[in-house]
Amino acid sequence: MSYLRFDKTLMSNLQESLPKEILRTNKSGAYSCSSIVDCNTRKYHGLLVVPVPELDDENHVLLSSLDETVIQHGAEFNLGLHKYAGNVYSPNGHKYIRACEWEKLPTTIYRVGGVILKKEKVFQHFENRILIRYTLLDAHSVTTLRLRPFLAFRSVSACTHENADASRDYEVIDNGIKTRMYPAYPELMMQLNKKNEFVYQPNWYHGIEYQKEQEMGYEGTEDLYVPGYFEFNIKKGESVVFAAGVNELKSSQLKKIFDYEYDVHVPRTNFQSCLVNAAHQFHYEKDGENYIIAGYPWFKCRARDMFVSLPGLTLAIDEVEYYEKAMKTAEKAINDFIAGKKSSVKMYEMDKPDVLLWAVWCVQQYSRLVSPQLAAEKYGKLVNNIVKYVGAAKHPNLLQHENGLLYTNGREHAVTWMNSEINGYPVVPRSGYIVEINALWYNALMFNAELLDLAGKNADAEKCRKQAEVTGKSFKETFLNEHGYLLDYIDEGFISWSVRPNMLIASSLEYTPLTKPECKRILDICTKELLTPKGMRSLSPKSGGYNPIYAGGQVQRDAAYHQGTVWPWLSGFYLETCMKVFNRSAFSWVDRCFIGLEEEMNYHCIGTLPELFDGNPPFHGRGALSFAMNVAAVLRVNKVLEKFYNY
């Protein structure tokens, strides 16, 4: 039996099946996503969602969905499913589903009387094309299959409605048609590898609702355009491939492309293989540059997320080549920023004050998991330039004081990963001396000294260490309080006593001014107040402002975003601190901490981890469907464990 499998009982229960989603990406920014019963519940859902750079920087839904109808003896059985006003679902095709599983490809088995139909989907790598293979496993009489495409041609951030501007024109191409609803969009090519009849029957389907959008207070009702339908006979044992993309192909190539994509997919047979597959979904290659997408379906490549995620998504699964390619792109962005130039690559939020320090940490993971000498040769100059840039107070929002600590202004705008804002002001105004920024600064100074030594620049290395000594002394005097944990931030007399997981970044770093007993006290309080089965809470329930449920409208969600919700990526720093303090005796505990995350492979977005969880039971998954930092953290800790076991 497959690791990811859902039976008839679950699939027919919409309360259980609709919240489960499936995501496929093509490593070029496009994706395909829906619920496991193929009923779209978000405006971000769609069979073919692609970037349209001629329009904007957003993704756009071209093909929203595809309804299949099985026809035997003149009787029609529609396998589609849409939600309409009044909580009405139609045509209720989910009642024909017998199973859904995902090993190599998402596969759904339908049974209509004596007809057993298998549907498999694949998103072609580096091409904006979705392919669906239909195989008739069993039938006792002539069977006809009808495919009815629902078109949107709109941004993922909006809904569309019937309008006079939408074109109804189409052209016949090889075993299919091409159409384009609006001039600025690419043409949508829909083809089959078998001769078929396209019946032109233009119509708008009104009032289709997206439950997730309505729950969050957004517009969640739209109209979709159906140009007609494709119809063909299918024999028992026969497979037919449908493709929708922005380029026309010879229909005879479709089977070959599908077979190739099937062969190159890594099976999802356990927790680790699911995470490896999820890691590959964040790869983004464009114009010869390589990036990491922060998450799907709405994030882009954010600098902080990329540096935090990159080691786990690449080095931890022995994919050094992609790390080096992505760092080559990142280095361009860093050098452009340091030089005060407009970025030549598509990385966002490079100006945030902690980003350059995370870049140094990212290189440090390469040094540990690949080679210190190679790190010095490839990235030593980059790290040294970052340290000198920050130390010389050239960063627009980082100032090194005489005590060696970095000061940043975060009162007007959020400057750290806790970046939610309401009415333009940060919900958590972390400002002044911020704990993880200064821990990363100390670590950067010490790591830079290490690389300088490897390059034979011992005098410069010693100078760096002396600066780190001043920073480390001030760090402990400033942040370590009498209760044994670290203050979150201090700003001109204001002291944040809130218990937050940012202190774990400081305790987990290879170079930290904290002693092992001090790390243990931090670990103890985080275990008592922050640890959950899904990761670390962003705020202790004992601290003021605890707001653990990420639900409701935009303002309600922003207010809760970092006020008690759970973020799995922070577990990486917690578990690394565990191993630092307890060494091998921590292994069983670390393994146990992953149990709560492994069960998420069957919930929310199948085979990956969502952005965050509620801070209280039952710890419901929220936010982005698939989040790079969370997947990366688990893979990185697994790699650290592997190295410990083999030591």
C-alpha positions in Angstrom: 0.0 0.0 0.0 1.3 3.5 -0.8 2.6 5.8 2.0 0.1 8.5 0.8 -3.2 6.8 0.3 -6.9 7.8 0.9 -9.7 5.4 0.6 -13.3 5.7 -0.6 -14.6 6.5 2.9 -12.4 9.6 3.3 -12.8 10.8 -0.3 -16.6 10.7 -0.1 -16.6 12.8 3.1 -16.1 16.4 1.9 -15.5 17.6 5.4 -12.4 15.4 5.5 -11.2 15.5 1.9 -11.6 19.1 0.9 -9.0 20.5 3.4 -6.4 18.1 1.8 -4.6 19.6 -1.1 -2.1 18.5 -3.7 0.6 20.8 -5.2 2.8 20.2 -8.2 5.4 22.7 -9.5 7.6 22.9 -12.6 10.7 24.6 -11.2 10.0 27.7 -13.4 7.5 29.4 -11.2 4.3 27.7 -12.5 2.2 25.2 -10.5 -0.9 23.1 -10.4 -2.9 22.8 -7.2 -6.3 21.7 -6.0 -7.9 19.6 -3.3 -7.6 15.8 -3.5 -11.1 15.6 -4.9 -10.3 18.2 -7.6 -12.7 20.8 -6.2 -11.0 24.1 -6.0 -11.3 25.8 -2.6 -9.0 28.7 -3.1 -8.7 31.4 -5.9 -5.0 30.2 -6.0 -6.1 26.8 -7.1 -5.9 25.7 -10.7 -4.8 23.0 -13.0 -2.4 25.4 -14.9 -1.2 28.4 -13.0 1.7 30.3 -14.7 3.6 33.5 -14.5 2.8 36.1 -17.2 5.7 38.6 -17.0 4.1 40.7 -19.8 1.3 41.5 -17.3 2.8 41.7 -13.8 4.9 39.8 -11.2 2.0 37.5 -10.2 0.9 34.0 -11.2 -2.2 33.6 -13.3 -4.8 30.9 -13.5 -5.3 29.8 -17.1 -7.0 26.4 -16.8 -9.0 26.3 -13.5 -10.3 22.7 -13.7 -11.3 19.9 -16.0 -14.5 18.0 -15.6 -14.6 14.4 -16.8 -17.8 12.7 -17.8 -18.1 8.9 -18.4 -20.7 8.0 -20.9 -22.1 4.5 -21.3 -25.4 3.5 -23.1 -26.3 7.1 -23.4 -26.1 7.7 -19.6 -23.7 10.4 -18.4 -21.8 10.3 -15.1 -19.9 13.6 -14.4 -16.8 13.1 -12.2 -16.4 16.9 -11.6 -17.0 18.8 -8.4 -17.6 22.5 -7.8 -19.1 24.5 -4.9 -21.9 26.9 -5.4 -23.9 29.2 -3.2 -25.9 27.7 -0.4 -23.3 25.1 0.3 -24.3 23.2 -2.8 -21.8 20.9 -4.4 -22.3 19.8 -8.0 -22.0 17.5 -9.9 -20.8 15.4 -6.9 -18.2 13.4 -8.8 -16.4 12.6 -5.6 -19.0 9.9 -4.9 -17.4 7.8 -7.7 -13.9 7.9 -6.2 -12.7 4.6 -4.9 -9.2 5.7 -3.9 -6.6 8.4 -4.2 -2.9 7.8 -3.8 0.4 9.5 -4.5 3.6 7.5 -4.9 5.2 8.8 -8.1 2.2 10.8 -9.4 -1.2 11.8 -7.9 -3.5 9.0 -8.9 -7.3 8.8 -8.5 -9.4 5.7 -9.2 -13.1 6.2 -10.2 -15.7 3.5 -10.4 -19.0 4.1 -12.3 -20.9 0.8 -12.5 -18.7 -1.5 -14.3 -16.3 1.2 -15.5 -13.0 1.7 -13.6 -11.0 4.7 -14.6 -7.6 5.8 -13.5 -6.5 9.4 -13.6 -2.8 10.4 -13.2 -1.4 14.0 -13.3 2.0 15.3 -13.9 3.4 18.8 -14.3 6.2 18.9 -16.9 9.5 20.1 -15.6 10.5 23.6 -16.9 7.5 23.8 -19.1 4.1 25.5 -18.4 2.2 22.3 -19.2 0.0 20.0 -17.1 -0.5 16.4 -18.4 -3.3 14.1 -17.4 -3.3 10.4 -18.3 -6.7 8.5 -18.3 -6.5 4.7 -18.3 -9.6 2.6 -18.6 -8.9 -0.3 -16.3 -12.2 -2.1 -16.8 -15.4 -1.7 -18.8 -18.0 -4.1 -20.2 -19.3 -2.0 -23.1 -18.4 0.9 -25.3 -17.2 3.8 -23.1 -16.9 7.5 -24.1 -15.0 10.1 -22.1 -15.9 13.8 -22.3 -13.5 16.5 -21.0 -14.9 19.9 -20.2 -12.2 22.7 -19.5 -13.1 25.6 -17.1 -11.0 28.7 -18.0 -10.2 31.7 -15.8 -7.4 33.7 -17.4 -6.9 35.9 -14.3 -4.5 36.7 -11.6 -4.3 34.4 -8.6 -5.1 37.4 -6.4 -8.5 38.2 -8.0 -11.7 36.5 -9.2 -13.2 36.8 -12.6 -16.8 37.3 -13.8 -18.6 37.0 -17.1 -17.7 39.9 -19.3 -18.0 41.1 -22.9 -14.3 41.4 -23.3 -13.5 37.7 -23.0 -12.9 36.2 -26.4 -14.8 33.1 -27.4 -12.6 32.4 -30.5 -10.6 29.3 -30.8 -8.5 27.6 -33.5 -8.1 23.9 -34.2 -4.6 22.5 -33.7 -3.2 18.9 -33.7 -5.8 16.9 -31.8 -7.0 19.9 -29.9 -7.7 23.6 -29.8 -6.0 26.8 -28.8 -7.7 29.8 -27.2 -7.0 33.0 -25.4 -9.6 34.9 -23.5 -7.7 38.3 -23.3 -5.0 39.7 -25.7 -2.2 40.1 -23.0 -2.3 36.4 -22.1 -0.5 33.5 -23.8 -2.6 31.1 -25.8 -3.8 28.0 -24.0 -3.1 24.9 -26.0 -5.3 21.9 -25.1 -4.4 18.7 -26.9 -4.9 14.9 -26.7 -2.7 12.1 -28.0 -5.8 10.6 -29.6 -8.2 11.8 -32.3 -11.2 13.4 -30.6 -14.2 15.6 -31.4 -14.2 19.1 -30.0 -17.8 20.3 -29.5 -17.9 24.1 -29.4 -20.4 25.0 -26.7 -19.4 28.3 -25.1 -20.9 29.0 -21.7 -20.2 30.7 -18.4 -20.6 28.8 -15.2 -21.7 31.3 -12.6 -21.3 31.6 -8.9 -18.5 29.0 -8.3 -17.3 29.6 -4.7 -14.0 29.1 -3.0 -14.5 28.2 0.7 -11.0 29.1 1.9 -11.2 32.6 0.5 -14.6 33.1 2.1 -13.3 31.9 5.5 -10.6 34.6 5.3 -12.9 37.4 4.4 -11.8 37.7 0.7 -13.8 37.7 -2.4 -14.5 34.0 -3.1 -17.1 33.8 -5.9 -16.4 33.8 -9.6 -17.6 32.8 -13.0 -15.6 30.5 -15.2 -15.8 30.2 -19.0 -16.2 26.8 -20.7 -15.6 26.9 -24.5 -17.0 23.4 -25.1 -15.8 19.9 -24.6 -13.5 17.2 -26.0 -15.1 13.7 -26.6 -13.6 10.4 -27.6 -14.1 6.7 -27.1 -11.7 4.8 -24.9 -11.2 1.0 -24.8 -10.5 -1.3 -21.9 -6.7 -1.1 -21.1 -6.2 2.0 -23.2 -4.5 5.1 -21.9 -5.1 8.6 -23.3 -3.1 11.7 -22.4 -4.6 15.2 -22.2 -2.2 18.2 -22.1 -2.8 21.9 -21.4 0.1 24.3 -21.9 1.2 27.5 -23.5 3.1 25.9 -26.4 1.8 23.6 -29.1 3.2 20.1 -29.4 2.8 17.2 -31.8 0.1 15.2 -30.2 2.2 12.0 -30.8 4.8 13.4 -28.3 2.4 13.5 -25.3 2.7 9.9 -24.3 6.5 10.0 -24.5 6.6 13.2 -22.4 4.3 11.7 -19.8 6.3 8.5 -19.6 9.5 10.5 -19.1 8.1 12.6 -16.4 6.8 9.5 -14.6 10.2 7.9 -14.7 12.1 10.8 -13.3 9.8 11.4 -10.3 11.1 10.1 -7.0 8.5 7.9 -5.3 7.0 9.2 -2.0 7.4 6.1 0.1 8.2 7.6 3.5 8.6 10.8 5.5 12.1 11.5 4.1 11.2 10.9 0.5 8.1 13.2 0.8 10.3 16.0 2.1 12.9 15.5 -0.6 10.1 15.8 -3.2 8.8 18.9 -1.5 12.3 20.4 -1.4 12.5 20.1 -5.2 9.2 22.0 -5.6 10.9 25.2 -4.2 13.5 25.2 -7.0 13.0 28.1 -9.4 15.2 28.6 -12.5 14.7 31.7 -14.8 17.0 33.4 -17.2 20.0 31.3 -16.1 19.6 32.2 -12.5 18.6 29.8 -9.6 16.4 30.6 -6.7 14.4 29.1 -3.8 10.7 30.0 -3.7 9.8 30.9 -0.1 6.5 28.9 -0.4 3.4 28.1 -2.4 1.1 29.3 -3.7 1.7 33.1 -3.1 5.3 33.6 -2.0 8.2 34.6 -4.3 12.0 34.3 -3.6 12.6 36.2 -0.4 16.2 36.7 0.6 15.9 35.7 4.2 13.8 32.6 3.4 16.3 31.6 0.7 19.4 31.7 3.0 17.6 29.9 5.9 16.2 27.3 3.6 19.0 26.6 1.1 21.2 24.3 3.2 18.3 22.1 4.2 16.8 21.9 0.7 20.1 21.1 -1.0 23.1 20.2 1.2 21.1 18.1 3.5 20.0 15.8 0.6 23.5 15.8 -1.0 22.5 18.2 -3.8 25.6 20.5 -3.6 25.4 21.6 -7.2 22.0 23.4 -6.8 23.3 25.0 -3.6 26.3 26.4 -5.5 24.1 27.6 -8.4 21.6 29.3 -6.1 24.5 30.9 -4.1 25.9 32.2 -7.4 22.7 34.0 -8.0 22.5 35.2 -4.4 26.0 36.5 -4.5 24.9 38.8 -7.3 22.1 40.1 -5.2 24.4 40.7 -2.2 27.0 42.4 -4.2 24.4 44.7 -5.9 23.0 45.6 -2.5 26.4 46.3 -0.9 27.3 48.4 -3.9 24.0 50.4 -3.6 22.8 49.2 -7.0 19.5 48.0 -8.2 19.4 44.2 -8.0 20.2 42.4 -11.2 18.3 39.3 -10.0 14.8 38.6 -8.7 15.5 38.3 -4.9 13.2 40.3 -2.7 13.7 42.0 0.7 17.5 42.0 0.6 17.5 45.2 2.6 16.2 43.6 5.8 18.9 44.0 8.5 19.2 40.3 9.4 19.5 39.1 5.8 23.2 39.4 5.2 23.9 37.7 8.6 21.7 34.8 7.5 23.7 34.7 4.3 26.9 34.1 6.4 25.1 31.4 8.3 24.1 29.8 5.0 27.7 29.7 3.9 28.7 28.2 7.3 26.4 25.3 6.7 28.2 24.6 3.4 31.5 24.7 5.4 30.1 22.1 7.8 28.4 19.8 5.4 30.7 20.0 2.4 34.2 21.4 3.2 35.7 24.3 5.2 38.4 24.7 2.6 36.0 24.9 -0.3 33.9 27.3 1.7 36.9 29.5 2.2 37.8 29.3 -1.5 34.3 29.9 -2.9 32.7 32.2 -0.4 35.5 33.6 1.9 35.6 36.9 0.0 31.8 37.2 0.1 31.7 36.6 3.9 34.5 39.0 4.6 32.8 41.7 2.5 29.6 41.2 4.4 31.3 41.5 7.8 33.2 44.6 6.7 30.1 46.2 5.3 28.1 45.6 8.4 30.9 46.5 10.7 31.5 49.8 8.9 27.9 50.8 9.5 27.2 51.0 5.7 23.9 49.1 6.0 21.0 51.5 6.0 19.4 50.0 9.1 22.3 48.4 11.1 24.6 50.4 13.4 27.4 48.8 15.4 27.7 50.6 18.8 30.8 50.8 20.9 29.7 47.8 22.9 30.0 45.7 19.7 26.2 45.1 19.4 24.2 45.9 16.3 21.3 48.4 16.6 18.4 48.4 14.2 15.2 50.5 14.0 12.1 48.4 13.7 9.5 50.7 15.3 8.0 51.9 12.0 8.4 48.8 9.9 9.0 45.1 10.7 12.6 44.3 10.2 12.9 40.6 11.2 11.2 37.4 10.3 8.3 38.4 12.6 7.1 40.7 9.9 3.3 41.1 10.3 1.9 44.6 10.2 -1.5 46.2 10.8 -2.2 49.6 9.2 1.4 49.9 8.2 2.9 49.3 11.7 4.5 46.1 13.0 2.4 43.9 15.3 5.7 43.0 17.1 7.8 46.2 16.9 11.2 44.4 17.5 13.7 47.2 17.5 17.0 48.2 19.0 19.2 45.3 20.1 17.5 42.3 18.7 18.6 38.9 20.1 19.0 36.8 16.9 20.6 39.6 14.9 23.3 40.0 17.5 23.8 36.3 17.9 24.2 36.0 14.2 26.6 38.9 14.2 28.8 37.2 16.8 28.7 34.0 14.8 29.5 35.9 11.6 32.6 37.5 13.1 33.9 34.2 14.4 33.1 32.3 11.2 34.8 35.0 9.1 37.9 34.6 11.3 37.9 30.9 10.6 37.7 31.5 6.9 40.5 34.1 7.1 42.7 31.6 8.9 42.1 29.1 6.1 43.1 31.7 3.6 46.3 32.4 5.5 45.2 35.9 6.7 45.9 35.3 10.3 46.2 38.9 11.4 42.8 39.8 9.9 41.4 36.7 11.6 42.7 37.8 15.0 41.2 41.3 14.5 37.9 39.7 13.8 38.1 37.5 16.9 38.9 40.5 19.1 35.8 42.3 17.8 33.7 39.2 18.4 35.0 39.1 22.0 33.6 42.6 22.7 30.3 41.6 21.0 30.0 38.4 22.9 30.6 40.0 26.3 28.0 42.7 25.6 25.6 40.1 24.3 25.5 38.2 27.6 25.4 41.4 29.6 22.5 42.7 27.5 20.3 39.7 26.8 20.9 37.0 29.5 18.5 37.7 32.3 18.2 36.5 35.9 15.5 34.0 34.9 17.9 32.1 32.7 16.6 32.9 29.3 17.4 35.6 26.7 15.5 38.9 26.3 13.9 39.2 22.9 14.9 42.8 22.2 15.9 46.0 24.0 15.2 49.5 22.6 16.1 52.7 24.4 15.1 51.5 27.8 12.2 49.3 26.7 12.9 45.6 27.5 10.9 42.8 25.9 10.6 40.1 28.6 8.4 37.9 26.3 9.5 34.3 26.0 10.1 33.8 22.3 11.9 31.1 20.3 14.4 33.6 18.8 16.7 32.9 21.7 17.1 29.3 20.3 18.9 30.7 17.2 21.5 32.1 19.6 21.9 28.9 21.6 22.1 26.6 18.5 24.8 28.5 16.6 28.2 26.9 16.3 29.8 30.2 17.5 27.8 31.5 20.5 29.0 33.5 23.5 26.7 31.3 25.7 28.1 28.4 27.8 26.6 24.9 27.7 24.8 25.4 31.1 23.3 28.7 29.8 22.1 26.9 26.6 20.5 24.2 28.8 18.6 26.8 30.8 17.3 28.3 27.5 16.4 24.9 26.3 14.5 24.1 29.5 12.3 27.1 29.4 11.6 26.7 25.7 10.7 23.1 26.2 8.2 24.0 29.0 6.6 27.0 27.3 7.1 26.9 23.6 7.5 23.3 22.4 4.5 21.6 20.7 4.1 18.5 18.6 4.3 20.7 15.5 7.3 22.9 16.5 8.0 26.0 18.5 5.4 28.6 19.5 6.3 32.1 18.5 5.3 33.3 22.0 4.8 31.6 25.3 1.2 31.2 26.6 2.5 32.9 29.8 3.5 36.0 28.0 1.2 39.0 27.4 -0.6 39.1 24.0 -0.7 35.3 23.5 -3.0 34.8 20.4 -2.5 31.3 19.1 -5.3 30.8 16.5 -4.5 32.0 13.0 -8.0 32.4 11.6 -10.5 35.0 10.6 -10.1 38.1 8.5 -6.8 39.7 7.5 -6.4 41.9 10.6 -7.2 39.0 13.0 -4.7 36.8 11.3 -2.0 39.4 11.2 -2.5 40.0 14.9 -2.0 36.3 15.6 0.8 35.6 13.0 3.7 35.7 15.5 1.8 35.8 18.8 1.7 32.2 19.7 1.3 30.4 16.4 3.7 27.5 15.8 6.6 27.7 13.2 8.2 24.3 12.5 11.4 25.8 11.1 12.4 27.1 14.5 12.5 23.4 15.7 15.7 23.0 13.8 17.4 25.4 16.2 15.7 23.8 19.2 16.9 20.3 18.2 20.4 21.5 17.4 20.5 23.0 20.9 19.4 19.7 22.3 22.2 17.9 20.5 24.7 20.5 21.6 23.7 20.2 25.3 23.0 16.4 25.5 25.0 15.0 22.6 24.0 11.4 21.7 21.6 11.1 24.6 19.4 13.6 22.7 18.9 11.4 19.7 15.7 9.6 20.8 14.1 12.9 21.9 14.9 14.5 18.6 13.3 11.5 16.8 10.2 11.8 18.9 9.9 15.5 18.1 9.4 14.7 14.4 6.4 12.4 15.0 4.0 15.3 15.0 5.3 16.6 11.7 5.4 13.2 10.0 1.6 12.8 10.3 1.2 16.1 8.5 2.2 14.3 5.3 -1.4 13.1 5.1 -3.0 16.5 6.1 -3.3 20.0 4.6 -1.0 19.9 1.5 -0.1 16.3 1.0 3.5 15.3 1.3 4.8 18.7 2.5 4.6 21.1 5.5 2.4 24.2 5.7 3.6 27.7 6.8 2.5 27.5 10.4 0.1 25.9 12.9 -2.2 27.1 15.6 -0.5 27.3 19.0 -3.2 25.4 20.8 -4.6 21.8 20.1 -5.5 20.4 17.7 -2.7 22.5 16.1 -4.4 23.1 12.8 -2.2 23.9 9.8 -2.5 27.4 8.4 -1.0 29.8 5.9 0.9 28.9 2.8 0.3 25.3 1.6 4.0 24.4 1.4 6.7 26.4 3.2 10.4 26.1 2.3 11.9 27.0 5.7 9.9 24.3 7.4 10.8 21.5 5.0 14.4 22.6 5.0 14.6 22.6 8.8 13.5 18.9 9.1 15.9 17.8 6.3 18.8 19.7 7.9 18.2 18.2 11.3 18.0 14.7 9.7 21.4 15.4 8.1 22.9 16.5 11.4 21.5 13.4 13.1 23.0 11.2 10.3 26.4 12.8 10.8 26.2 12.2 14.6 25.2 8.6 14.0 28.2 8.1 11.7 30.6 9.9 13.9 
